[in-house]
Amino acid sequence: MDQRRLILFLVFAFSIVMLWEGWVKHNQPAPSAAAPAGTAAPAADASVPTPSATLGASPAVVPAEQAATAASAARVVVETDLLRAEVSAQGGDIVRLELKQHRQKEDHSKAFLLFDDGSARSYSAQTGLIGDGLPTHKTMFSVPGTELKLKDGEDSVVLRLDAPAQNGVSVAKILTFRRGSYLVDVAYDIRNASGKAIEPHAYFQLTRDGKPAEEPEGFGGVQTFIGPAFYTDGAKFQKVTFDEISGGKAKFAKTAPDGWVALVQHYFVSAWLPGEGIQREFFVRALGKDMYAAGVILPLAPIADGASGKLDTRLYAGPQEQDKLAGIAPGLDLVVDYGWLTVIAAPLFWVLAWLHKLTGNWGWAIILVTVLLKLIFFPLSAASYKSMAKMRVLGPRLQRMKELHGNDKVKMQQEMMNLYRTEKINPLGGCLPILVQIPVFIALYWVLLGSVEMRQAPWLGWIQDLSAKDPYFILPIIMGVSMLIQMKLNPTPPDPIQAKVMMAMPIVFTFMFLWFPSGLVLYWVVNNILSIAQQWQITRMIESGNAGGKAA
């Protein structure tokens, strides 16, 4: 009995350690098998990336001095049904981007701001060309007015920006925004009248400061990964931290014929998605104090004198919607990082999403998935509860043993084991339901932590955001009460100290769950209620059978 209770306590404690370990691992980059790239000396003009040995040069640092000029440059506001973007005349960069279908955490009346020009952070999408006299992200383009809006009946809106002609080469940057999409097509149209052939390259980069993004709520101060991520078919998904960039220790695939580069933050992502089959070079750079860039360099086919050329790619800037990311680009769904329990969390989210389609509410989907899990593990739980119920019936006999052999621990253990064998009881059987719940519990935590679909998703009444804590702490209190009831249904440990420790567990867990996402607490409450019903019924049957046997 004492051993079983001690192990139960250790299992609960270990679950907390596992959660904490998962949080720490979630912040660390995935190991990379890619060979480290050599560091070439920066070009004379360090403001523009230049092709390296594979494509022709080494990407150099983008200076932070451009910020003042960019702030004063003219802007064009482009608005669709999903986006409101501000495009600067300097470089044609997207310097501000609002996601109209998502709201800010602190103020739900305002749209979520992904790209920011400095109001809360510095975050933008920049592009440019590499070559003598070609426009970069510092070039001033001409802008057609101040506002473009997607009209009713239109599927797309196109913004064309023209750069000043240099050496007979004229360049236009074309951005296409589409209805119902977070994808932006970015293209360069180059006309060569320089009198000679040119072989330009184009770079596409995301620049961001190291400030934390919107963080999830939870016990212990959870921090999710923020930083660049790369994907190639050969090296797969690789994350790089800002500290690794600053320290020159970033490891990722530097060149590949496929793949993309992204900047990942909690719930949202921006990514440059070049087409397949084009040899590309990926890079990261520290731009100065707490500013970083991650991007890709693409070659253009040689453009003869009198000819024209075009290069286009796609920019995704939006939520990490799992049912759509994989269809946008190979591996893009991997930005939704469930940590080391992805093997459980991924199918768990799939089931949740399927149930959400049936119910139209993520809260009811969580309740239904809890019921399904309870049904799946019903035989295991039933066997465990039967073992616990038998031990509850044997409580008086165990207490009698303690009175007879209390001073002889060895004899006490021998008598207890003999009794367990005679009554066919597994003293550790009660721990099995907890052991099963721990990985599911942690996996569901990662689902709620990393799924933008749960962000600001209401259930009913006072629960208007399943990814945030219960504002009135009602669910954690119910959870604590349900744990207390479960403790009462369990056999009382003979050791008074152990009994007090076990009775304190509901208080400890209630305190912890005050800051956990309400969706996770909802799962635990429903699971506890189902467990109480199952345990009460089994205990009643065992005790009734035992009473009938005595009467006979």
Residue pairs with C-beta under 8 A, 6 or more apart in sequence:
1 391
1 398
1 416
1 427
1 491
1 493
1 494
2 493
2 494
2 495
2 498
3 427
3 428
4 391
4 427
4 428
4 430
4 431
5 493
5 495
5 498
5 502
6 498
7 428
7 431
8 430
8 431
8 434
8 502
9 498
9 501
9 502
9 505
11 431
11 434
11 435
11 438
12 434
12 505
12 509
14 438
15 434
15 438
15 441
15 442
16 512
18 438
18 442
19 220
19 442
19 445
20 220
22 339
22 340
22 341
22 442
22 445
22 446
23 220
23 222
23 223
25 339
25 340
26 224
26 225
26 337
26 339
26 446
27 223
27 224
27 225
27 241
28 241
29 225
29 227
29 238
29 239
29 240
29 241
29 244
30 237
30 238
30 239
32 235
32 238
32 251
32 252
32 253
33 235
34 235
34 238
34 251
34 252
34 253
34 254
36 251
37 254
38 53
39 58
39 248
40 52
40 53
40 57
40 58
41 58
42 58
42 60
42 61
43 50
43 57
43 58
43 60
45 60
46 60
46 61
46 63
47 60
47 61
47 62
47 63
47 66
47 136
47 138
48 60
48 62
48 128
48 130
48 136
48 137
48 138
48 203
49 57
49 59
49 60
49 62
49 128
49 130
49 203
49 205
49 283
49 295
49 297
50 56
50 57
50 58
50 59
50 60
50 130
51 57
51 58
51 130
51 201
51 281
51 297
51 299
52 58
52 59
52 281
52 297
54 255
54 279
54 281
55 201
55 255
55 279
55 280
55 281
55 297
55 299
56 130
56 201
56 299
57 130
58 283
59 203
59 281
59 283
59 285
59 295
59 297
60 285
61 285
61 286
61 287
61 293
62 126
62 137
62 205
62 207
62 285
62 287
62 293
63 287
63 288
64 287
64 288
64 289
64 291
66 90
66 137
66 138
67 118
67 122
69 90
69 138
70 88
70 90
70 91
70 93
70 95
70 117
71 117
71 118
73 88
73 89
73 90
73 140
74 88
74 89
74 143
74 146
75 86
75 87
75 88
75 89
75 95
75 143
75 146
76 86
76 87
76 89
76 143
76 144
76 145
76 146
76 147
76 148
76 159
77 84
77 85
77 86
77 87
77 146
77 147
77 148
78 84
78 85
78 86
78 87
78 147
78 148
78 149
78 157
78 159
78 175
78 177
79 85
79 147
79 148
79 149
79 150
80 150
80 157
80 177
80 178
80 179
80 181
81 100
81 150
81 179
81 180
82 99
82 100
82 101
82 180
82 181
82 182
82 318
83 97
83 98
83 99
83 100
83 177
83 182
83 317
83 318
84 97
84 98
84 100
84 111
85 94
85 96
85 97
85 98
85 115
85 177
85 184
86 94
86 95
86 96
86 97
86 117
87 93
87 94
87 95
87 143
87 159
87 161
87 175
88 94
88 95
89 140
89 141
89 142
89 143
89 161
90 137
90 138
90 139
90 140
90 141
91 126
91 127
91 128
91 135
91 136
91 137
91 138
91 139
91 141
92 127
92 137
92 141
92 161
92 173
92 175
93 124
93 125
93 126
93 127
93 137
94 115
94 124
94 125
94 175
94 184
94 315
94 317
95 115
95 117
95 124
96 113
96 115
96 116
96 117
96 124
97 113
97 114
97 115
97 317
98 111
98 112
98 113
98 114
99 111
99 112
99 113
99 114
99 182
99 268
99 318
99 319
100 111
101 319
102 111
102 112
102 319
102 452
102 455
102 456
103 109
103 110
103 111
103 112
103 456
104 110
104 111
104 112
104 113
105 214
108 456
112 268
113 119
113 120
114 123
114 268
114 270
114 317
114 318
115 123
115 124
115 125
115 270
115 317
116 122
116 123
116 124
117 124
120 211
121 208
121 209
121 211
122 207
122 208
122 209
122 291
123 206
123 207
123 208
123 209
123 263
124 206
124 207
124 208
125 204
125 205
125 206
125 270
125 272
125 315
125 317
126 137
126 204
126 205
126 206
126 207
126 293
126 295
127 137
127 173
127 186
127 188
127 202
127 203
127 204
127 205
128 134
128 135
128 136
128 137
128 138
128 139
128 202
128 203
129 135
129 136
129 171
129 188
129 190
129 200
129 201
129 202
129 203
130 136
130 200
130 201
130 202
130 203
130 297
131 198
131 199
131 200
131 201
132 167
133 166
133 167
133 169
134 166
134 169
134 171
134 200
135 141
135 163
135 164
135 166
135 171
135 173
137 205
139 163
139 164
140 164
141 161
141 162
141 163
141 173
142 161
142 162
142 163
143 161
144 159
144 160
144 161
148 157
148 159
149 157
150 156
150 157
150 177
150 179
151 157
154 179
155 178
155 179
156 176
156 177
156 178
156 179
157 176
157 177
158 174
158 175
158 176
158 177
159 174
159 175
159 176
159 177
160 172
160 173
160 174
161 172
161 173
161 174
161 175
162 170
162 171
162 172
163 170
163 171
163 172
163 173
165 171
167 194
168 192
168 193
168 194
168 195
169 190
169 191
169 192
169 193
169 194
169 198
170 190
170 191
170 193
171 188
171 189
171 190
171 191
172 188
172 189
173 186
173 187
173 188
173 189
174 185
174 186
174 187
174 188
174 189
174 312
175 184
175 185
175 186
175 187
176 184
176 185
176 187
177 184
178 185
182 316
182 317
182 318
182 319
183 314
183 315
183 316
183 328
184 314
184 315
184 316
184 317
185 312
185 313
185 314
185 315
186 204
186 312
186 313
186 314
186 315
187 310
187 311
187 312
187 313
188 202
188 300
188 310
188 311
188 312
189 308
189 310
190 198
190 200
190 300
190 303
190 308
190 309
190 310
190 311
191 308
192 198
192 303
192 304
192 305
192 306
192 307
192 308
192 309
193 305
193 306
194 305
195 305
196 305
197 302
197 303
197 304
197 305
198 302
198 303
199 299
199 300
199 302
199 303
200 300
200 303
200 309
201 297
201 298
201 299
201 300
202 297
202 298
202 300
202 311
203 295
203 296
203 297
203 298
204 272
204 274
204 295
204 296
204 298
204 313
204 315
205 272
205 283
205 293
205 294
205 295
205 296
206 228
206 261
206 262
206 263
206 270
206 272
206 293
206 294
206 295
207 287
207 291
207 292
207 293
208 263
208 291
208 292
208 293
209 290
209 291
209 292
210 226
210 242
210 290
210 291
210 292
211 290
212 223
212 226
213 224
213 226
213 265
213 266
213 268
214 265
214 266
214 267
215 222
215 223
215 224
215 266
216 222
216 224
216 266
216 448
216 449
216 467
216 517
217 467
217 468
217 469
217 515
217 516
217 517
218 445
218 449
218 515
218 516
218 517
219 512
219 513
219 514
219 515
219 516
222 449
224 265
224 266
224 449
224 450
225 239
225 241
225 264
225 265
225 337
226 242
226 264
226 265
226 266
227 239
227 240
227 241
227 242
227 245
227 263
227 264
227 292
228 239
228 240
228 245
228 250
228 252
228 261
228 262
228 263
228 264
228 284
228 292
228 294
229 237
229 238
229 239
229 240
229 261
229 262
229 263
229 264
229 334
229 335
230 237
230 238
230 240
230 252
230 253
230 259
230 260
230 261
230 262
230 282
230 294
231 237
231 238
231 259
231 260
231 262
231 329
231 330
231 331
231 332
231 334
232 253
232 256
232 258
232 259
233 256
233 258
233 259
233 330
234 253
234 256
235 252
235 253
235 256
235 259
236 331
236 334
237 331
237 334
238 251
238 252
238 253
239 264
239 337
240 250
240 251
240 252
240 284
240 294
242 292
244 250
244 251
245 284
245 285
245 286
245 292
246 286
246 292
250 284
252 282
252 284
253 259
253 282
254 281
254 282
254 283
255 279
255 280
255 281
255 282
256 279
256 280
256 282
257 276
257 277
257 278
257 279
257 280
258 276
258 277
258 280
258 330
259 274
259 280
259 282
259 331
260 271
260 272
260 273
260 274
260 296
260 329
260 331
260 332
261 271
261 272
261 282
261 294
261 295
261 296
262 269
262 270
262 271
262 272
262 294
262 332
262 335
263 269
263 270
263 271
263 294
264 335
264 337
266 450
267 319
267 320
267 450
267 452
267 455
268 318
268 319
268 320
268 452
269 316
269 317
269 318
269 319
269 320
269 332
269 335
270 315
270 316
270 317
271 315
271 316
271 317
271 329
271 332
271 335
272 295
272 296
272 313
272 314
272 315
273 313
273 314
273 315
273 316
273 328
273 329
273 332
274 280
274 296
274 298
274 313
274 314
275 313
278 298
278 299
279 299
280 296
280 297
280 298
281 296
281 297
282 294
282 295
282 296
283 293
283 294
283 295
283 296
283 297
284 292
284 293
284 294
285 292
285 293
285 294
286 292
287 293
298 311
298 313
300 309
300 311
301 309
303 309
316 328
316 329
316 332
319 452
319 455
320 335
320 336
320 450
320 451
320 452
321 452
321 453
322 333
322 336
322 349
322 353
322 451
322 453
323 353
325 332
325 333
325 335
325 336
326 332
326 333
336 450
336 451
337 450
338 345
338 346
338 349
338 443
338 446
338 447
338 450
339 345
339 446
341 439
341 442
341 443
341 446
342 446
344 439
344 440
344 443
345 443
345 444
345 446
345 447
348 369
348 440
348 443
348 444
348 447
349 447
349 451
351 369
351 372
352 362
352 365
352 366
352 369
352 447
353 365
353 453
355 364
355 365
355 368
355 369
356 362
356 365
356 453
358 365
358 368
359 365
359 368
361 457
361 458
361 459
361 460
362 453
362 454
362 457
362 459
362 466
362 519
363 457
363 458
363 459
363 460
363 463
363 466
363 519
363 522
364 459
366 444
366 466
366 519
366 522
366 523
366 526
367 522
367 526
369 523
370 523
370 526
370 527
370 530
371 526
371 530
373 440
373 527
374 381
374 527
374 530
374 531
374 534
377 433
377 436
378 534
380 432
380 433
380 436
381 432
381 433
381 436
381 531
381 534
382 534
382 538
383 429
383 432
384 429
384 430
384 431
384 432
384 433
385 430
385 433
385 534
385 535
385 538
385 539
386 429
386 538
386 542
387 425
387 426
387 427
387 429
387 430
388 429
388 430
388 490
388 491
388 535
388 539
389 535
389 538
389 539
389 541
389 542
389 543
390 423
390 425
390 542
391 398
391 425
391 427
391 430
391 491
392 489
392 490
392 491
392 539
392 542
392 543
393 542
393 543
393 546
394 419
394 423
394 425
394 491
395 491
395 492
397 419
398 416
398 419
398 494
399 494
401 412
401 415
401 416
401 419
402 412
402 494
405 411
405 412
405 415
406 412
416 427
419 425
420 426
420 427
430 490
433 531
437 527
441 520
441 523
441 524
444 519
444 520
444 523
445 516
445 517
445 520
447 454
448 454
448 466
448 467
448 517
448 519
448 520
449 467
449 517
451 467
454 466
454 467
454 517
454 519
455 465
455 467
456 464
456 465
456 467
456 468
457 465
457 466
457 467
457 519
458 464
458 465
458 466
459 466
459 518
459 519
459 522
462 470
462 471
462 472
462 474
463 470
463 475
463 518
463 522
465 518
466 517
466 518
466 519
466 522
467 517
467 518
467 519
468 517
468 518
469 514
469 515
469 516
469 517
469 518
470 476
470 514
470 518
470 521
473 514
475 513
475 518
475 521
475 522
475 525
476 510
476 513
476 514
476 516
476 521
477 510
478 525
479 509
479 510
479 513
479 521
479 524
479 525
479 528
480 506
480 507
480 509
480 510
480 513
481 506
482 525
482 528
482 529
482 532
483 505
483 506
483 509
483 510
483 528
484 503
484 506
485 528
485 532
486 528
486 531
486 532
486 535
487 502
487 503
487 505
487 506
489 532
489 535
489 536
489 539
490 502
492 499
493 499
493 502
513 520
513 521
513 524
